[in-house]
């Protein structure tokens, strides 16, 4: 079986781009949260903050996972290619 390193590299780049998009979304959500905190002082803000903080953690973790997957894609493709030769 032949491994296409270019296709693997494309997939890895795509995963890294998606991770970056998640980080951008995290920054936007954090900004929105801070804006809410400064303009809304109701008791329900505790619940909103908790939910947003949970989302922020999930976005960061998923972005990190995508970066790890991206690295793994390249490593495995290179390893398979090395075994083919």
N, C-alpha and C positions, 0 to 999 in steps of 0.2 A: 504494500500500500504506500502510495506516495503522499507526503505531507506538503501542502502548499504554504510555504513560509510567508508569502505575501498576503495570502488570505488570513492567516493567523495574525499577522501584524495589523491588518485592517480591523479585525475583530477586537484586538487589544486596544487599538486607538479609539475605536467606537466606545468601548467600555470606559476608557479614561475620560472621553468627552461626556459621557453620561454622568460620571462621577462629578465632573466639574459643574455640570448643569444642576446637580443636586446641591452642590456647595453654594452655587449662586442662589438657588431657591431658599436655602437655609439662611443666607445673609438677608434676603428680602423678608423672610418670615420674622427673623430677629428684629429687623427694623420696624416692621409692622407691630410686633409685640411691644417694643419700646414706645412706639407712638400711642398705642392703646393704654399702656401703663401711665403715660403722662397726661392723658386726657380723660380717662375713665377710672373713677375711684370707687365703684360699686363693689359690694361683697363678692359678686360673681367673678370678679377679676382673679380671685385666688384659683378658681376652677379653670378659668381660661388660661392663666399662666401655667398651671400644672399641665394642661393639655398641650399647650404650645411647646413647653419645655420637653415634653415627651416626643413630640414631632421633631423638634430640633435634634434630639439625641438619635432618633431613628434615621433622619436624613444624613447625619454625620456618619453613623455606623454603616449605612448602605453605601455611601460614597467610598468609605474605606474598604468595604467588601469588594466593590467594583474595581478599585485600584489593585487589590490583591489578586482578583480574578484575572485582570489584565496582565499582570506580571506572570501569573501561572500559565496563561495561554502561550506567551512567548517562550517561557522555559520548557514547557512540554513540547511545543512544536520544534524547538531546537534540539531537544533530546531525541525525539522521534526521528528527526532528520539525521542526527548523528548515528543512530542505530541503523538507518537505511543504507548508509554509506559503507 
